[in-house]
């Protein structure tokens, strides 16, 4: 299992991927839930990212992380949009 951190618009994202052997002898990669993000690195609150758009398994570790962080980026963009809407209310 491998966990990676990435940033998007100053927000920190976290994803974990595990490998499992396939019948062919190759490894298959699966995203481990929950995916999470927080506004800045010192923030304690991690927000789960909705992951209904992820298809599994992946043949490549980097592809799995790319998909996971894509979900996190969409969640961050939605959080920013919601904050902007609330500030206008």
Backbone as CSV, one residue per row, in Angstrom:
resi,resn,N_x,N_y,N_z,CA_x,CA_y,CA_z,C_x,C_y,C_z
1,UNK,0.844,-1.162,0.000,0.000,0.000,0.000,0.896,1.234,0.000
2,UNK,0.501,2.206,-0.794,1.273,3.451,-0.883,0.328,4.632,-0.752
3,UNK,0.719,5.609,0.050,-0.049,6.834,0.234,0.753,7.996,-0.323
4,UNK,0.069,8.855,-1.058,0.720,10.041,-1.621,-0.083,11.284,-1.265
5,UNK,0.641,12.378,-1.154,0.034,13.689,-0.959,0.278,14.514,-2.213
6,UNK,-0.670,15.370,-2.527,-0.528,16.282,-3.654,-1.232,17.576,-3.271
7,UNK,-0.986,18.640,-4.005,-1.662,19.903,-3.731,-2.376,20.393,-4.982
8,UNK,-3.451,21.130,-4.744,-4.232,21.732,-5.822,-4.803,23.042,-5.297
9,UNK,-4.450,24.146,-5.912,-4.903,25.480,-5.482,-4.643,25.725,-3.999
10,UNK,-3.541,25.210,-3.492,-3.193,25.398,-2.089,-3.837,24.400,-1.142
11,UNK,-4.690,23.537,-1.643,-5.341,22.525,-0.818,-4.513,21.245,-0.879
12,UNK,-4.427,20.545,0.233,-3.673,19.296,0.285,-4.619,18.116,0.065
13,UNK,-4.201,17.188,-0.777,-5.004,16.005,-1.087,-4.219,14.763,-0.684
14,UNK,-4.945,13.723,-0.252,-4.300,12.481,0.158,-5.027,11.299,-0.475
15,UNK,-4.253,10.379,-1.036,-4.823,9.175,-1.643,-3.922,7.990,-1.334
16,UNK,-4.546,6.824,-1.201,-3.822,5.582,-0.951,-4.214,4.571,-2.015
17,UNK,-3.214,3.844,-2.513,-3.431,2.809,-3.526,-2.744,1.540,-3.050
18,UNK,-3.422,0.412,-3.225,-2.804,-0.867,-2.875,-2.695,-1.732,-4.118
19,UNK,-1.715,-2.616,-4.107,-1.550,-3.534,-5.234,-1.951,-4.934,-4.803
20,UNK,-2.548,-5.642,-5.742,-2.939,-7.040,-5.530,-2.493,-7.830,-6.751
21,UNK,-2.041,-9.053,-6.536,-1.641,-9.854,-7.700,-2.863,-10.256,-8.527
22,UNK,-2.695,-10.228,-9.824,-3.752,-10.656,-10.740,-3.485,-12.096,-11.158
23,UNK,-4.465,-12.721,-11.775,-4.329,-14.105,-12.232,-3.206,-14.247,-13.261
24,UNK,-2.924,-13.162,-13.970,-1.889,-13.189,-15.001,-0.481,-13.078,-14.429
25,UNK,-0.391,-12.815,-13.133,0.908,-12.644,-12.496,1.323,-11.192,-12.356
26,UNK,0.645,-10.310,-13.061,0.916,-8.875,-12.934,0.180,-8.322,-11.725
27,UNK,0.557,-7.148,-11.320,-0.147,-6.481,-10.222,-1.274,-5.630,-10.774
28,UNK,-2.351,-5.558,-10.011,-3.468,-4.658,-10.297,-3.523,-3.675,-9.138
29,UNK,-3.904,-2.442,-9.418,-3.867,-1.387,-8.415,-5.280,-0.901,-8.120
30,UNK,-5.575,-0.773,-6.830,-6.896,-0.389,-6.360,-6.777,0.830,-5.457
31,UNK,-7.686,1.772,-5.631,-7.720,2.959,-4.784,-8.387,2.581,-3.473
32,UNK,-7.736,2.939,-2.376,-8.255,2.653,-1.041,-9.004,3.892,-0.555
33,UNK,-10.239,3.694,-0.158,-11.049,4.802,0.348,-10.809,4.979,1.838
34,UNK,-10.963,6.137,2.394,-11.470,7.345,1.750,-10.350,8.179,1.149
35,UNK,-10.664,8.843,0.069,-9.810,9.903,-0.457,-10.122,11.133,0.385
36,UNK,-9.155,11.986,0.600,-9.409,13.120,1.484,-8.661,14.356,1.005
37,UNK,-9.158,15.508,1.457,-8.510,16.776,1.152,-8.732,17.729,2.316
38,UNK,-7.844,18.697,2.437,-8.004,19.747,3.440,-7.461,21.041,2.872
39,UNK,-7.898,22.147,3.468,-7.594,23.447,2.869,-6.117,23.806,2.930
40,UNK,-5.440,23.474,3.989,-4.010,23.758,4.076,-3.359,22.715,4.965
41,UNK,-2.059,22.601,4.894,-1.359,21.493,5.544,-1.487,21.496,7.057
42,UNK,-1.682,22.649,7.679,-1.789,22.704,9.136,-3.217,22.447,9.621
43,UNK,-4.168,22.432,8.726,-5.559,22.169,9.088,-5.705,20.729,9.552
44,UNK,-6.476,20.530,10.605,-6.677,19.178,11.112,-7.836,18.473,10.418
45,UNK,-8.787,19.235,9.932,-9.992,18.634,9.355,-9.726,18.128,7.942
46,UNK,-9.850,16.820,7.762,-9.767,16.217,6.431,-11.195,15.973,5.958
47,UNK,-11.490,16.359,4.746,-12.820,16.167,4.172,-12.777,14.985,3.213
48,UNK,-13.709,14.049,3.334,-13.717,12.933,2.378,-14.172,13.412,1.002
49,UNK,-13.542,12.890,-0.019,-13.917,13.213,-1.394,-14.828,12.109,-1.914
50,UNK,-15.938,12.492,-2.533,-16.855,11.518,-3.104,-16.152,10.774,-4.228
51,UNK,-16.211,9.457,-4.176,-15.411,8.665,-5.118,-16.252,7.779,-6.023
52,UNK,-17.457,8.181,-6.320,-18.326,7.344,-7.144,-17.895,7.307,-8.611
53,UNK,-16.948,8.159,-8.994,-16.532,8.229,-10.395,-15.297,7.391,-10.694
54,UNK,-14.822,6.621,-9.725,-13.585,5.859,-9.907,-13.911,4.461,-10.406
55,UNK,-13.226,4.067,-11.468,-13.344,2.687,-11.928,-12.074,1.954,-11.532
56,UNK,-12.218,0.716,-11.178,-11.051,-0.064,-10.726,-11.120,-1.429,-11.372
57,UNK,-10.071,-2.130,-11.478,-8.706,-1.827,-11.042,-7.917,-1.110,-12.129
58,UNK,-6.711,-0.703,-11.772,-5.810,-0.028,-12.698,-4.610,-0.922,-12.966
59,UNK,-4.061,-0.811,-14.157,-2.871,-1.584,-14.518,-1.587,-0.908,-14.067
60,UNK,-1.668,0.386,-13.772,-0.485,1.174,-13.471,-0.717,1.960,-12.187
61,UNK,0.263,1.979,-11.302,0.158,2.690,-10.029,-0.084,4.178,-10.241
62,UNK,0.640,4.784,-11.156,0.480,6.221,-11.397,-0.897,6.561,-11.956
63,UNK,-1.467,5.677,-12.778,-2.824,5.900,-13.291,-3.839,5.889,-12.153
64,UNK,-3.663,4.995,-11.197,-4.572,4.929,-10.050,-4.495,6.215,-9.235
65,UNK,-3.286,6.700,-8.980,-3.151,7.955,-8.238,-3.692,9.131,-9.033
66,UNK,-3.486,9.134,-10.331,-4.009,10.218,-11.161,-5.543,10.265,-11.074
67,UNK,-6.188,9.123,-11.116,-7.647,9.073,-10.998,-8.098,9.532,-9.614
68,UNK,-7.400,9.080,-8.582,-7.763,9.454,-7.214,-7.628,10.960,-7.003
69,UNK,-6.527,11.532,-7.455,-6.335,12.965,-7.280,-7.272,13.771,-8.172
70,UNK,-7.717,13.209,-9.281,-8.727,13.870,-10.100,-10.035,14.026,-9.342
71,UNK,-10.415,12.988,-8.598,-11.619,13.063,-7.761,-11.436,14.131,-6.694
72,UNK,-10.271,14.156,-6.071,-9.997,15.163,-5.040,-10.030,16.575,-5.616
73,UNK,-9.457,16.768,-6.803,-9.467,18.095,-7.422,-10.895,18.569,-7.686
74,UNK,-11.752,17.668,-8.152,-13.154,18.046,-8.377,-13.830,18.414,-7.061
75,UNK,-13.528,17.684,-5.997,-14.106,17.989,-4.684,-13.612,19.343,-4.177
76,UNK,-12.342,19.641,-4.382,-11.790,20.938,-3.974,-12.461,22.061,-4.762
77,UNK,-12.610,21.892,-6.071,-13.265,22.920,-6.887,-14.695,23.150,-6.418
78,UNK,-15.405,22.075,-6.075,-16.769,22.218,-5.569,-16.790,22.952,-4.237
79,UNK,-15.831,22.666,-3.352,-15.755,23.354,-2.060,-15.483,24.844,-2.256
80,UNK,-14.614,25.172,-3.201,-14.316,26.578,-3.486,-15.547,27.275,-4.058
81,UNK,-16.245,26.624,-4.988,-17.465,27.212,-5.565,-18.518,27.438,-4.491
82,UNK,-18.692,26.466,-3.603,-19.676,26.595,-2.528,-19.319,27.755,-1.615
83,UNK,-18.048,27.884,-1.284,-17.603,28.993,-0.435,-17.881,30.331,-1.121
84,UNK,-17.623,30.416,-2.420,-17.885,31.661,-3.148,-19.367,31.986,-3.171
85,UNK,-20.208,30.986,-3.344,-21.652,31.215,-3.328,-22.115,31.687,-1.962
86,UNK,-21.578,31.103,-0.912,-21.968,31.490,0.443,-21.506,32.904,0.773
87,UNK,-20.390,33.327,0.222,-19.890,34.675,0.509,-20.748,35.747,-0.164
88,UNK,-21.462,35.392,-1.243,-22.344,36.340,-1.905,-23.717,36.402,-1.261
89,UNK,-24.031,35.452,-0.423,-25.364,35.416,0.210,-25.449,36.335,1.392
